[in-house]
């Protein structure tokens, strides 16, 4: 071992790779390799001597990294041979590839292994394959190039019987490491560190929509997608850069940022790019890890053109180059970004312009070629490599397969080149005007200017009248008291119509109806329509003030209360008015942001269009029996009631308690074949049902609408009723008349939220960006609905959400902004991803609350739950979870499970057990009615004294390592100023004190003394 006065510290880049090896034991993501095929008479002994010369020449090839007591240092051995491992492998390419995979995916022991491995494989007569494999901690791309160049020089010289002529090294890597650390404490470096500190503080995380949820811990599973890019276009981009005094890299980076901006709908995020770090002439011929990474935080200027955005990016890059001496690791240490083992600090995407003249191995008298090999690992979400060769150029996309499917990456790659084409055509185009709709995607996406036809469907009263004439004695409607035939139902409706007409209600005036759901109520609804009235239904349990306000806004002239001794006496028979599909038919109210209910006016034609579609699409017939499950305040009531009655089917109403107590048994007992429901209500009733099979002999279809549908709910439902019942996801805001798209759920639903499928006939699902341009595949935007069968808008509120179609500019072609975020999938369906006006960000990370809720629901004993964003007393956002659970389930159990499944930012700060999730009148979670959490993280008051000997010992260790007083057993390691290297020290001192090996990840997953003490006690108990 090399004897020194002190232990040589690691360089900052080495320190980062050493720490990653500690955090992910056994991981091979940072193994590097170059593989070459060799033809000719290779002199093996000469090749061995070449490696011996290089090993003696370069310290990095003789270095390992011991870490006594958690502090690593460079152990440079004075002598070490790089012994070539020889193998005979002439059995074919499959065996060769297996061997390469084995060598390149073998973990390095950084404290003792040779960190360079040389393998020479005999593959045939005068044919061999050479593998030069190294761990990243001792090399980088430039060092690899240098190693290959010097290997060729040595081989050529030795073959000719002379010693190689290599330039003298005037600086060793160990000296460089020491000087690097000394340099960073010089006064002139303070300003550069301050630049990075101010630039990257609170930088938001880039959150690209993915095919799967981000795993709790990064796995580095990856793949590579390559495609060629024409040299002449790259030359044009280079000229564009020159016109703006910018490099080709800056042009490509600007386009990459524009792409990510569109794919994420974020204006502010960080992109990483590697930089050589060899800023001294003495380091140019030295082996070692000099790589630094620049974290380029770019913010989109308002209404920026590509040219002006390029100027912004150029300024960002030049500022970064001026502070390039500060290693990324030093910035991380200084800023202490939140530890999240699912992603790298500061950035999740990289761009790398590979040097054009890449060095390949040249051995005198031999034919040497690069052997095509890719190690399928991804260090980041996406890495874009721009590779230039003499023949062509490649855009290579390395990506995390934990997050993305290849089809998404192929689309992203195509969108990038499509952006570049538009930039070349006109670099002064506003970035938001650039489109991600590629030529290949254009045929798949809807044309917002295409003609949509108005079909004059008969109004609902006419459809019901047809069945009265065809099957007058067939059962139409059934409540707990009676079954009415179609004729009886029609007669009662006509009596109500006469009552309305004799109450001096004119056609087009509003009639309100309230009462318990039963036969008479739904007959009265039809009666209002027969009289030409506009229907307003009000739940019987609405507070009088709310009911009166609805009546006032709707300007209702008559209120019929079915429960208040309502009786229709013989009245003069007045003629019924004609009803057309264009006539207004109903009013439903939705909540307004100000608390004022907003009335929405729908038409007969819009309702009839929907009924005709659903009746035909799902072959609704007289043999069907529908359950009535919807409250009177929800527009889904119309399809509940009038789809069966317009199809000759039977509507079944539960006015007693059977349905409320046990949905599944009630469905089976009443021989129900179809029903509509809000997902949260179905989830509630499933939670109230015994977890045993409830086979449904007659049930055929469940239509779910009103909320995003999760795979968990689908799985829970199928677990109880079997897989024979079809589940259909319906989507459509009240403003556009019931459903406007649908998805039949397959045998294996998509993990997470289901897509909203495809539109109904003469409807379009448009996804618009902020400039009202159509989004490309996977590009998130606002879902906009186009249909002539929409409602007539709001009665008492701004109709700003309704706007003229900018693609036709026709007054009657009105679009509706839903406020929902969605994106197109490659099969033409539309995915949904939350609300445009309810994006939740916690410490820079955007979070989908449905994901957390779905995970909580997977725990045994959880019946229902919701997760909402709240503000603490300091007005900081935190997540609060509420759960309905069996007795014995604890909040700590829920928290521990979430910590096992989610990154730290996703775990709610508050978890509260409550007896029931409050719902609005429309069956959605009523966030305002949830109890305020008793505590938040910022309000916790803790006992300052350790409660046992283990905590006391741990507190002493923490105080010594962190050099601070420990006043709380529940303060987190990072709140006390800890960082990754100090975490290693603590873990090592814990091992020395308690003789227990805790994984380093413990301090990231359980970062308090109390939690660590519990880990130690659990370990001790398991051994006793």
URBELWO-V124576 format. One record per helix or strand. SS is the DSSP state (2 for helix, 1 for strand). FROM is the first residue (numbers start at 1). TO is the last residue. If there is no record, write none. Layout:
# URBELWO-V124576
SS_FROM_TO + SS_FROM_TO
This chain:
# URBELWO-V124576
1_8_8 + 2_12_23 + 1_31_39 + 2_44_57 + 2_59_62 + 1_63_64 + 2_68_70 + 1_74_76 + 1_84_88 + 2_93_104 + 1_116_124 + 1_127_135 + 2_136_138 + 2_141_159 + 2_173_183 + 2_187_200 + 1_221_229 + 2_231_243 + 2_248_264 + 1_268_275 + 2_281_283 + 1_292_299 + 1_305_305 + 2_306_322 + 2_328_335 + 1_349_353 + 1_367_370 + 1_377_377 + 1_382_388 + 1_393_400 + 2_406_425 + 1_430_430 + 2_431_433 + 2_439_442 + 2_460_470 + 1_475_478 + 1_483_485 + 2_486_501 + 1_510_515 + 2_519_530 + 1_534_539 + 2_544_554 + 1_556_561 + 1_584_590 + 1_598_603 + 2_604_617 + 1_625_628 + 2_636_645 + 1_650_653 + 2_658_661 + 2_663_669 + 1_674_677 + 2_679_687 + 1_701_704 + 1_710_710 + 2_711_721 + 1_726_731 + 2_734_736 + 1_741_744 + 1_753_753 + 1_757_759 + 1_763_768 + 1_774_774 + 1_777_777 + 1_781_787 + 1_794_794 + 1_802_804 + 1_814_824 + 1_830_835 + 1_840_842 + 1_845_847 + 2_849_857 + 1_862_871 + 1_877_885 + 2_891_901 + 2_904_906 + 1_910_913 + 1_919_919 + 1_925_925 + 2_927_929 + 2_937_939 + 2_949_962 + 1_972_972 + 2_980_994 + 2_1002_1005 + 1_1008_1008 + 2_1009_1023
